[in-house]
């Protein structure tokens, strides 16, 4: 079983491509409304998870939290309108 920190890392790596694509599409005015909305959802979810992870670190003497709400089966699906 992958740790919470491991799942968070996998999710960050998985979503990295969306951020990279948006960094090119937005300045080129090629980003679609759907792409922007999906990216906003991903960024919100990542923000929430990272905030929870940071709080867990702060209150556990610097040790990574053992649990969180990331479901490995949902990587890439959070915040997206399908």
N, C-alpha and C positions, 0 to 999 in steps of 0.2 A: 504494500500500500504506500502510495506517495504521500509525503508530509504536506501539510498546509502550505508551508513555504515553497516546497517543490511545485505544487499545483499553481500557486500564485506566479512563480517564475515561468512555468509553461504557458500560462495564460498571457502574461506580458509578452513573451516571445511570439506567441501565436498572433496577437493583435498588432504587433509591430508593423507588419506589412500594410495594414490599413492606414496607419499613421503616415508611413512613407508615401503611399499612393496619394493620400490627401495633400501631402506637402508639395506635390507636383501639380495635382489637379486643381487645387484651389487658386493658386496664382495664375494658372493658365486658363482660368474660368471654364474648366471642363468638369468640375464637380457637379454631380446631380443632387437634387434635393434629397433623394433617398440616401445617397452616399453620405451626405452631411448629417442627416438624421441618425443613421446607423452609427456613424462615428461618434456623435454626441452621446448616444446611449452607451457605447463601449467606454468612452472616457469617463462618464458618470459612474458606471459600475466599477471601473478600475480605481477611480478616486475613492469610492466608498471602501473598497477592499483594502487599498493601501493605507487609508486612515485607520481602519480597524487593526491592520497588521502593526502599524506604528504604535497604536495604543497598547496592543498586546506586548510589544517589545518593552515599552516604557514601564508597564506594570508587572513585568516578570523578570526584572533584573537583567534585561538585555537578551534574554532567551527568546527565540522565535515562538510564537503561539503554536499550539498543537492542533487547533481546529479553527475553521472559518466556514463561510458559506459557499465556497467555490466547489462546484460539482464538476469533476473532470469530463463528464459526458456532455456538459453544456459549453465547453470551451468554444468561443467564437459565436455562440448563439445568444449570449446575453446582450440585451439592449438593441437587438436587431429586429426590425419588422420583416417578417418572412411572408 
